[in-house]
Amino acid sequence: MPVVLPSEIVVERFLPTARAMLVDDLADRGLTQREIAGHLGVTQAAVSKYRSGEVTVEDRFSEDARMAATVERIGEGLAEDEMDHYEALSELLALVEEFEDRGPICAVHEDVMPALRGVGCDLCVRGPDSGVLDERAVLDNVREAVRRLAGAPAVVDHVPNVGTNVAMALPEADEGGDVAAVPGRLHAIQGRLNVPGNPEFGASQHVAGLVLAATATDPAVRGAVNLKTSEALLAAARDAGYEPLEFDAGYEDRDEHLRERFDEEGVPRVAYHDGDYGVEPILYVLGADAADAVSLAVDLCAAAEA
């Protein structure tokens, strides 16, 4: 996995794009190649390359309205002698800082360093604070849980038609964006689980809602996975010492109803419903984290198949 500094994105992608845009802006204002070269600190030959399109421009920067506005301000200021080079540099640095705060520089950085995807990285502006470390820990846990789930053959027959998902909440989570899951869910295809991508925050609705309801009652419960309700799984749960909690899928405010049930009866290891009109019967396995929930789910599926 490559380690790429954000400063490399600035030097290799942002700066050439900014220069190319400034060259065009200043040329359109009537400045000569010599004058442009003097303002930008490059050679006339380099100005010619920028002008002829020989330098690669990053569209995610050039098409951003903030960059277009910054280039226009700098171009006008330099052309009219109303802005010196210090002020021009200040404008560009301010834009870099804005682009590094979960902006287009982050998007490009994620492309060249995939380990950053989905972690809400803000190392450039805030450093490795505890929130970022928590996010990474949750994402790592969900990845490991998904690998175990996908590697368990007994699980395949218990995957709902709508797919299954593995979710885990951040500490003190209170909204869907605080819960990590797999975008698009996992589906059973030709006897195996297909994992469409890496986990991301805000990628789940129903499993995330159940996790939020559970952790609101018991902060020690932060993970869950959904399966297809079946008598075999319910029996396996009871045999393992876990009495499943049944709830009604038809409640309009399902998550609020679950919170009330959990407050009254405690957070179970297994909760399920028998479906409703247009709603497939679903069973949820909960745990301290995603890996814990999946571990029990795999054991229940294996017991149900025995």
N, C-alpha and C positions, 0 to 999 in steps of 0.2 A: 504494500500500500504506500503510495508516494506521500511524502511530507512536503507540502507546498505552503510557503508563507504568504499571507495576504499581500505583503509588500511586492511579491513577485507578480501578482495579478495587476497591481497598480502600475508597475514598471512595464510589463510585457503586453498588457491589454488596455488599461485605462489611458496611460500617457500617449501611446501612438494614436488612439482614437481622439483624444483631446487635441493633439497637435494637428491631426488631419482636418478636424472640424475648424480649428482656428485658422489654418492655412486657407481653407476655402472662404471663411468669413472675411478675413483680411484682404484676400485677393478680390473678392466681390466688392470690397470697399475702395478698391483702386490702388492698393499698396503694391509695390514691386516685389519681386522675389527677394531682392537684396534687403529691403526693409522688413519683410516678413521674417527672413532668416535672422536678422538682428534682434527682433522682438522675441523670437522663440528659442534663440541660442542654438540654432542648427545651421548647417551649410545650405547654400543655394541649391546644391544638387539634391539635398534631402527635401527641400521645399518642392522641387520639381517632382520628386517621387510621390510626395503626399498629394500634390495637385493632380497627378496623372492616375491616382488610384492604385499605385503599386504597394501601398502599405495597407495591411489588413485592419479593418475597422470592426470593433465589437458592437454588434447591433443593439445589445441590451444596454449599452451606454449611450450610443449615438441617438437612439430612439426615445431616450428618457427626456421628458420635458424639462426636468431640472438641469440637465446637462446642456440642452439647447439654449436655455435661458442664460446659463452661466457663460457659455461661449459667446453669445450675443453681447452680453455686458462687457466682457473682456475685449472682444473685437472692437466694439464702439469706443471703449475707453482708450485703447491703444491707438486706434486710428485718429482719434480727435485729440490725442495728447492730454486726456483727462484722467488717465490712470497710469501709474508707473508700474514697473515690473514687480515690485514688492506687493502692491495691491493685487496685481494679476495672480501672483503666486498664492496670496491669501485666499482669493476666490476659489482657486482650484483645490487647495488643501481643505477648505470648508466642504467642498463637494465630495472629496474623497472620504472625509469623515462621515458625511451623510450616507454615502453609498456603502460604507462598511458597517453601518448600523442596520443589519438585516436587509440590505438593499441589493442592487444589482452586482456589486462586487462580491457579496456573499453568494449570489446565485452562480456566478462564474467560478468562484472558489469551490463550491460544492461539486461542480462538474469535473474539476481536475483533481479533487480530493473527496471521493464519495463517502468517506467515513464521517463527513460533516453533515450529510443529508439527514434531515428530520430531527436534528438535535437542537434546533433553535439557536445555533451558535452565535454568540456575541462576544467572542474572545477579544476582538479588535477594540471594542469600546468599553468593555467592563471586566475583562480578564476572567480567569477560571473561578468564578464565585460559586457559592454552594448550590445555587439554583441550577446552574449549568451542569455541575457535577451530578446533581440529583437526576436531571433529565437524561444524562448519559447512562447512569446506572439503571434507570427504568428501561431505556431502549435496549441495553445489553441483556437485561433479564428477559424481556419479551422475545428478543432474537433467539436466545437459548431455549426458551419455552417452545417457540415455534419449531425449532429444529427437532426437539424431542417429539413433539406432536406429529410432525411430518414423517418421523422415522419409526412410528409405531403402527404396524399394519392393522392391528385390531381396531384402530380408531376409524378407519375409512368407512365402515358400514354404519357408523353412528354419526356421520356428518349430515346435517340437515340439507334439504334442497337449496335453501337460501345461502348455504355456506356456513362455515364456522369462523370464529375469530378469537384471538387471545388478547386480553387487555390488561393493563396495569396502570394504576393512578400514581401521580406524584404524591409526596407527603402533603397533607392539608389541601388536597384537590377539592375544587368546588364547581368545576365546569368541564364540559366535554374536551376542551382544549388541554386539560391537565391529564388526560388519559391517553396512553399510547396503545396503538393496535395496528393491524396490518390493513393497508388500504385495499379495498376490493374484496376482502375476506379470502379464506382458503376454501377451495372446492375439491370434491373427490372426482378425479378424472382418471379413467382407465386403471382403477385399483390403487391409486395413490393420491396423496394430497398435493395440490398445486399451490405453491406460495407465490403470489403475484409480485411481491416486493418487500422492502424492508419496512419495519414498523415506523409509524409517525404519530405525532400527537394530533388529536382531533380526527382520527381516521375511523372512529367507530361511533355508533349511536346507541343501539340497544345494549350491547355488552357494556359499553362505557356507562350508560345510565344505571345499569344494575350495580356496577362497581362503585359509582358515586353514592348510590343509596346505601350500599354496604359500609363503605368507609366513613360515611357520615355518622353511622351508629357505632361502628367499631373501627377506629383508625388502623388497627392491626391487620385488617382485611383490605387488600389493595389490588388483588388479581382475580381474574375469572376467565373461563373459556365456556363456550356454548356447544352443546351437542343436540342430538335429536331425542326427544322424550320417548322412552320405550319401557315396557315392563321389565325387560332384562336389566337395564341400567338402574332402574329404581330398586329392583331386588338386590343388585350388586351393592348399591349404596347402603341399604338396610343391613345386609350381611356384613358390611365393613363397619357398622356401628353408627352410620350417619342417617338420621331420619330426614328424608327430603321434605322441604317446605313447599306446599302447593300454593300457587297464587293464580288469580284470574287474569288472563291475557287481554280481556276485553275492556279493562279499565282505561278510561280516556287519558287520565294522568297516571300512567303505569309507574313511573319512577317515584312519584310522591306516595302512591299506594304501597310500593315496596318499602320505602322508608318507614312508613307507619307500621308495617308488618314486622320489619326488622327491629324497630324500637320496642315493640310489644313482645316479640318472641325470640329475639336475638338473631344474629346473623348465622345462617346455616352453612354447612359445607356444600349442600346440594339444594337447589331451588328449581322448580319446574312449573310449566303450565301445559294444559292439554290442547292449546290452540283456540282459535276462534274463527269466525267467518273470514276467510282469506289469510289467516294467520297460522303458520305451521307450528305444531307442538315443539317446544324448546325446553331443554334442560340445561341448567347452568351449574358449573362446578366452581366454587370459590376457594380462595386460598390467601395466604399472607402476601404472596406476590404471584406473578404470572407463572413462574416455574413451579411453584407449589401447587397451584390450581391444575396445571397440566399434568403434574406427576400423579395426582389423584385421579384425574380424568382418564389417563392411560391405564391405570390400575383397574378402574371400574370397567372400562371397555374390554380389557383382557378377561376380567371375571365374567362379564356378560357373554363372552364368546366361549367360555369353558363349558 
